[in-house]
Each structure stands twice: as C-alpha cells, then as structure tokens.
Amino acid sequence: MVVLIIEHVPTSLRGTLSRWMIEPRAGVFVGHISAMVREKLWELIMKRAPNGGAIMLHSAQTEQGFAVRQYGDTTRQVVDMEGLALIKRLVAPTPPSTPAVADTNVSTTAT
C-alpha cells in the first residue's frame, strides 16, 4: 500500500499519478503498486515538481509497518523520534499582538 500526498505541483503531474493510483482528495493518492513503480513515480515527482513538495508512505518491515519519505517544501515535516516516524505540522509564525490600550480620557460623573 502506498499513500502519496503532494502540494504545489503541476496539474499534469496529478494526471500522471492518477494513472497508477486513485485520488480520493485533491493531492492525496492511494494505491497498491510495486516497488519499482513506486520508485519511478518518486523520481518523476522530484523531476517535474521542483517547487512542490511530497510525502510518501509505503508498506515496509519497520516497527510501524511503513516507511516515510519527504521531498521539497510541504506544510508538514517528517521527524524521526527513536525510530518512529512522526509528523510535525509547520505553522507560520504569527506577528506579536498589540497590547490593548486603556482609554484614560473617560470621565465619570457621580449623581
């Protein structure tokens, strides 16, 4: 089983991938393909999407039962934690918030 998640790639590459795998959601491909086809598709992604990004998960004899590869700039990063592949979500830094300023010019009148 292979799961492939691609971001910022040409539409033509998505069309090519859809010949081998199904696309249940935009940019997410799932299929049962041979190791040779998997390698060829990975090479194709790296060649045709120089500004894009991809994460591939495929069955492997590991502790988790799968292996993970990453290429290019994606919104997630694969992190190895003591032999386990974890996904770290990258969040754009937020600008510091402006502190609230109290209005000191308000006059109160006692009645």
TORPA-4810 file (N, C-alpha, C, O; in nm, 3 decimals):
<nodes>
NODE_1_0.085_-0.117_0.000_0.000_0.000_0.000_0.090_0.123_0.000_0.189_0.129_0.072_M
NODE_2_0.053_0.220_-0.081_0.127_0.345_-0.092_0.029_0.461_-0.077_-0.077_0.462_-0.139_V
NODE_3_0.066_0.559_0.006_-0.009_0.683_0.019_0.087_0.795_-0.017_0.198_0.802_0.035_V
NODE_4_0.043_0.882_-0.107_0.127_0.991_-0.155_0.050_1.121_-0.140_-0.064_1.133_-0.186_L
NODE_5_0.111_1.218_-0.075_0.049_1.350_-0.055_0.138_1.452_-0.124_0.256_1.465_-0.091_I
NODE_6_0.081_1.525_-0.218_0.159_1.623_-0.294_0.100_1.762_-0.276_-0.021_1.778_-0.259_I
NODE_7_0.188_1.862_-0.281_0.146_2.001_-0.267_0.219_2.087_-0.369_0.338_2.066_-0.394_E
NODE_8_0.151_2.182_-0.426_0.210_2.280_-0.519_0.280_2.213_-0.637_0.395_2.245_-0.668_H
NODE_9_0.210_2.121_-0.701_0.267_2.052_-0.817_0.181_2.083_-0.940_0.065_2.121_-0.926_V
NODE_10_0.237_2.066_-1.060_0.159_2.091_-1.180_0.041_1.994_-1.193_0.049_1.879_-1.149_P
NODE_11_-0.066_2.040_-1.253_-0.184_1.957_-1.275_-0.151_1.835_-1.359_-0.207_1.727_-1.338_T
NODE_12_-0.060_1.850_-1.453_-0.023_1.737_-1.538_0.040_1.624_-1.457_0.022_1.507_-1.490_S
NODE_13_0.113_1.657_-1.351_0.171_1.553_-1.266_0.062_1.479_-1.190_0.070_1.357_-1.174_L
NODE_14_-0.038_1.550_-1.145_-0.151_1.484_-1.078_-0.221_1.389_-1.174_-0.264_1.280_-1.134_R
NODE_15_-0.232_1.430_-1.301_-0.293_1.342_-1.400_-0.212_1.215_-1.423_-0.268_1.106_-1.437_G
NODE_16_-0.081_1.231_-1.426_0.007_1.114_-1.444_-0.005_1.019_-1.325_-0.014_0.898_-1.344_T
NODE_17_-0.006_1.074_-1.205_-0.019_0.989_-1.085_-0.153_0.917_-1.081_-0.161_0.805_-1.030_L
NODE_18_-0.257_0.981_-1.134_-0.390_0.918_-1.131_-0.400_0.798_-1.224_-0.498_0.723_-1.218_S
NODE_19_-0.302_0.778_-1.310_-0.300_0.657_-1.393_-0.266_0.534_-1.310_-0.307_0.422_-1.343_R
NODE_20_-0.192_0.555_-1.201_-0.145_0.444_-1.120_-0.217_0.430_-0.986_-0.222_0.322_-0.929_W
NODE_21_-0.272_0.541_-0.938_-0.333_0.543_-0.805_-0.465_0.619_-0.811_-0.491_0.691_-0.906_M
NODE_22_-0.548_0.602_-0.708_-0.671_0.680_-0.702_-0.643_0.807_-0.622_-0.552_0.811_-0.539_I
NODE_23_-0.723_0.911_-0.648_-0.708_1.039_-0.579_-0.838_1.069_-0.503_-0.926_1.137_-0.555_E
NODE_24_-0.850_1.017_-0.379_-0.974_1.038_-0.304_-0.996_1.182_-0.262_-1.110_1.222_-0.234_P
NODE_25_-0.890_1.260_-0.256_-0.898_1.401_-0.221_-0.787_1.471_-0.298_-0.685_1.410_-0.329_R
NODE_26_-0.805_1.597_-0.329_-0.707_1.670_-0.408_-0.568_1.659_-0.344_-0.547_1.697_-0.229_A
NODE_27_-0.473_1.608_-0.422_-0.335_1.597_-0.377_-0.303_1.474_-0.294_-0.188_1.457_-0.253_G
NODE_28_-0.401_1.388_-0.269_-0.379_1.266_-0.192_-0.403_1.146_-0.283_-0.512_1.132_-0.340_V
NODE_29_-0.303_1.062_-0.297_-0.312_0.946_-0.386_-0.290_0.819_-0.304_-0.204_0.815_-0.216_F
NODE_30_-0.367_0.715_-0.335_-0.359_0.588_-0.264_-0.359_0.476_-0.367_-0.435_0.480_-0.464_V
NODE_31_-0.273_0.376_-0.346_-0.271_0.263_-0.437_-0.184_0.150_-0.389_-0.107_0.164_-0.294_G
NODE_32_-0.199_0.038_-0.456_-0.117_-0.080_-0.429_-0.032_-0.102_-0.554_-0.078_-0.162_-0.651_H
NODE_33_0.091_-0.053_-0.551_0.179_-0.060_-0.667_0.309_-0.128_-0.628_0.343_-0.136_-0.510_I
NODE_34_0.381_-0.179_-0.727_0.507_-0.247_-0.700_0.614_-0.147_-0.656_0.600_-0.027_-0.675_S
NODE_35_0.721_-0.199_-0.596_0.831_-0.114_-0.551_0.896_-0.042_-0.669_0.937_0.073_-0.655_A
NODE_36_0.905_-0.108_-0.783_0.966_-0.045_-0.900_0.882_0.074_-0.948_0.936_0.180_-0.978_M
NODE_37_0.752_0.057_-0.955_0.663_0.166_-0.998_0.668_0.277_-0.895_0.672_0.395_-0.931_V
NODE_38_0.669_0.243_-0.767_0.678_0.343_-0.659_0.804_0.429_-0.675_0.798_0.551_-0.663_R
NODE_39_0.918_0.365_-0.701_1.045_0.437_-0.719_1.041_0.527_-0.842_1.088_0.641_-0.838_E
NODE_40_0.984_0.477_-0.951_0.974_0.557_-1.074_0.884_0.677_-1.054_0.915_0.786_-1.102_K
NODE_41_0.772_0.659_-0.983_0.683_0.772_-0.956_0.751_0.875_-0.866_0.732_0.995_-0.884_L
NODE_42_0.830_0.830_-0.769_0.900_0.922_-0.680_1.001_1.004_-0.759_1.012_1.125_-0.740_W
NODE_43_1.075_0.939_-0.849_1.171_1.010_-0.934_1.099_1.112_-1.022_1.148_1.223_-1.043_E
NODE_44_0.982_1.073_-1.073_0.903_1.163_-1.157_0.858_1.287_-1.079_0.863_1.398_-1.132_L
NODE_45_0.816_1.267_-0.956_0.774_1.380_-0.872_0.890_1.476_-0.850_0.874_1.597_-0.863_I
NODE_46_1.007_1.423_-0.817_1.122_1.508_-0.792_1.165_1.583_-0.919_1.216_1.694_-0.910_M
NODE_47_1.146_1.522_-1.034_1.186_1.584_-1.161_1.087_1.691_-1.206_1.127_1.799_-1.250_K
NODE_48_0.956_1.662_-1.194_0.856_1.751_-1.251_0.797_1.852_-1.153_0.716_1.937_-1.192_R
NODE_49_0.836_1.845_-1.026_0.782_1.939_-0.927_0.896_2.000_-0.846_0.904_1.978_-0.726_A
NODE_50_0.983_2.078_-0.911_1.098_2.135_-0.838_1.057_2.233_-0.729_1.131_2.251_-0.632_P
NODE_51_0.942_2.296_-0.743_0.896_2.392_-0.642_0.787_2.337_-0.553_0.734_2.407_-0.467_N
NODE_52_0.753_2.210_-0.575_0.645_2.147_-0.498_0.700_2.067_-0.383_0.818_2.074_-0.349_G
NODE_53_0.612_1.990_-0.323_0.652_1.905_-0.212_0.570_1.778_-0.211_0.459_1.773_-0.265_G
NODE_54_0.626_1.673_-0.150_0.557_1.545_-0.144_0.598_1.468_-0.020_0.710_1.479_0.028_A
NODE_55_0.503_1.390_0.031_0.529_1.295_0.138_0.473_1.162_0.090_0.358_1.153_0.048_I
NODE_56_0.557_1.057_0.097_0.514_0.924_0.056_0.526_0.829_0.174_0.628_0.825_0.243_M
NODE_57_0.420_0.754_0.197_0.420_0.649_0.298_0.396_0.517_0.225_0.306_0.507_0.142_L
NODE_58_0.477_0.417_0.256_0.459_0.287_0.191_0.488_0.174_0.289_0.561_0.192_0.386_H
NODE_59_0.430_0.059_0.263_0.449_-0.058_0.347_0.596_-0.094_0.354_0.666_-0.090_0.253_S
NODE_60_0.644_-0.129_0.475_0.783_-0.168_0.494_0.795_-0.251_0.621_0.707_-0.247_0.707_A
NODE_61_0.902_-0.324_0.632_0.928_-0.407_0.751_0.992_-0.321_0.860_1.111_-0.335_0.890_Q
NODE_62_0.914_-0.233_0.918_0.961_-0.146_1.027_0.872_-0.166_1.148_0.772_-0.238_1.143_T
NODE_63_0.909_-0.103_1.255_0.830_-0.111_1.379_0.686_-0.066_1.357_0.593_-0.124_1.413_E
NODE_64_0.667_0.038_1.274_0.533_0.091_1.247_0.464_0.020_1.132_0.343_0.033_1.115_Q
NODE_65_0.539_-0.055_1.052_0.480_-0.125_0.939_0.481_-0.042_0.811_0.427_-0.085_0.709_G
NODE_66_0.543_0.076_0.816_0.553_0.160_0.697_0.677_0.246_0.705_0.736_0.264_0.811_F
NODE_67_0.717_0.299_0.590_0.829_0.392_0.580_0.777_0.524_0.524_0.675_0.527_0.456_A
NODE_68_0.848_0.632_0.555_0.805_0.766_0.512_0.920_0.835_0.441_1.035_0.828_0.485_V
NODE_69_0.887_0.903_0.329_0.983_0.986_0.257_0.924_1.124_0.240_0.802_1.141_0.235_R
NODE_70_1.012_1.222_0.232_0.966_1.359_0.212_1.054_1.426_0.109_1.175_1.404_0.105_Q
NODE_71_0.992_1.509_0.026_1.065_1.585_-0.076_1.009_1.725_-0.081_0.888_1.744_-0.077_Y
NODE_72_1.098_1.825_-0.091_1.056_1.962_-0.115_0.994_2.030_0.005_1.012_1.990_0.119_G
NODE_73_0.920_2.135_-0.026_0.860_2.221_0.074_0.715_2.180_0.096_0.631_2.202_0.009_D
NODE_74_0.686_2.122_0.212_0.549_2.084_0.246_0.508_2.154_0.375_0.592_2.215_0.442_T
NODE_75_0.382_2.146_0.409_0.334_2.209_0.531_0.355_2.120_0.653_0.322_2.156_0.766_T
NODE_76_0.413_2.002_0.628_0.442_1.909_0.737_0.584_1.857_0.722_0.638_1.853_0.611_R
NODE_77_0.643_1.818_0.833_0.780_1.769_0.832_0.784_1.633_0.900_0.723_1.615_1.006_Q
NODE_78_0.854_1.538_0.841_0.870_1.406_0.900_0.985_1.413_1.000_1.095_1.457_0.966_V
NODE_79_0.958_1.370_1.122_1.058_1.374_1.229_1.078_1.232_1.280_0.981_1.161_1.307_V
NODE_80_1.204_1.190_1.293_1.236_1.059_1.346_1.256_1.071_1.497_1.344_1.144_1.543_D
NODE_81_1.175_0.999_1.573_1.184_1.003_1.719_1.209_0.860_1.768_1.115_0.782_1.783_M
NODE_82_1.336_0.829_1.793_1.377_0.697_1.840_1.326_0.586_1.749_1.275_0.484_1.796_E
NODE_83_1.339_0.607_1.619_1.300_0.504_1.522_1.155_0.511_1.477_1.115_0.434_1.389_G
NODE_84_1.076_0.599_1.533_0.936_0.614_1.492_0.922_0.741_1.409_0.976_0.845_1.445_L
NODE_85_0.851_0.730_1.299_0.827_0.847_1.214_0.706_0.921_1.267_0.597_0.866_1.280_A
NODE_86_0.727_1.048_1.297_0.620_1.135_1.344_0.606_1.252_1.247_0.702_1.287_1.179_L
NODE_87_0.489_1.310_1.242_0.465_1.424_1.154_0.452_1.549_1.238_0.373_1.556_1.331_I
NODE_88_0.533_1.649_1.202_0.530_1.778_1.270_0.466_1.878_1.176_0.511_1.896_1.063_K
NODE_89_0.363_1.943_1.222_0.293_2.042_1.141_0.364_2.175_1.154_0.385_2.225_1.265_R
NODE_90_0.402_2.231_1.041_0.472_2.359_1.042_0.370_2.471_1.037_0.283_2.474_0.950_L
NODE_91_0.381_2.563_1.131_0.287_2.674_1.142_0.365_2.803_1.118_0.472_2.823_1.176_V
NODE_92_0.312_2.889_1.034_0.376_3.018_1.009_0.375_3.100_1.136_0.275_3.101_1.208_A
NODE_93_0.485_3.169_1.166_0.487_3.250_1.287_0.385_3.363_1.280_0.366_3.425_1.176_P
NODE_94_0.321_3.387_1.392_0.222_3.494_1.397_0.289_3.619_1.452_0.372_3.611_1.542_T
NODE_95_0.254_3.734_1.398_0.313_3.858_1.448_0.269_3.882_1.591_0.159_3.842_1.630_P
NODE_96_0.352_3.948_1.671_0.313_3.975_1.810_0.188_4.061_1.812_0.172_4.154_1.732_P
NODE_97_0.100_4.030_1.905_-0.024_4.108_1.914_0.002_4.241_1.983_0.090_4.253_2.068_S
NODE_98_-0.075_4.340_1.943_-0.064_4.473_2.001_-0.139_4.473_2.133_-0.256_4.434_2.139_T
NODE_99_-0.072_4.516_2.241_-0.143_4.517_2.370_-0.260_4.615_2.367_-0.256_4.719_2.301_P
NODE_100_-0.363_4.579_2.438_-0.481_4.666_2.446_-0.445_4.794_2.522_-0.377_4.789_2.624_A
NODE_101_-0.492_4.905_2.473_-0.464_5.035_2.535_-0.592_5.082_2.602_-0.698_5.090_2.539_V
NODE_102_-0.581_5.112_2.730_-0.698_5.161_2.804_-0.720_5.307_2.771_-0.625_5.383_2.760_A
NODE_103_-0.845_5.347_2.756_-0.879_5.485_2.729_-0.886_5.559_2.863_-0.977_5.536_2.943_D
NODE_104_-0.789_5.646_2.886_-0.781_5.718_3.015_-0.854_5.851_3.011_-0.857_5.922_3.111_T
NODE_105_-0.914_5.887_2.898_-0.982_6.015_2.885_-1.131_6.005_2.916_-1.207_6.097_2.885_N
NODE_106_-1.174_5.897_2.975_-1.315_5.881_3.005_-1.343_5.943_3.141_-1.277_5.913_3.241_V
NODE_107_-1.442_6.030_3.144_-1.476_6.094_3.271_-1.603_6.030_3.324_-1.697_6.003_3.250_S
NODE_108_-1.604_6.008_3.452_-1.721_5.951_3.515_-1.783_6.059_3.604_-1.712_6.131_3.674_T
NODE_109_-1.911_6.068_3.602_-1.981_6.169_3.681_-2.067_6.097_3.782_-2.146_6.009_3.746_T
NODE_110_-2.052_6.134_3.907_-2.134_6.073_4.012_-2.265_6.151_4.022_-2.264_6.274_4.015_A
NODE_111_-2.373_6.083_4.037_-2.502_6.151_4.052_-2.560_6.128_4.187_-2.668_6.178_4.217_T
</nodes>
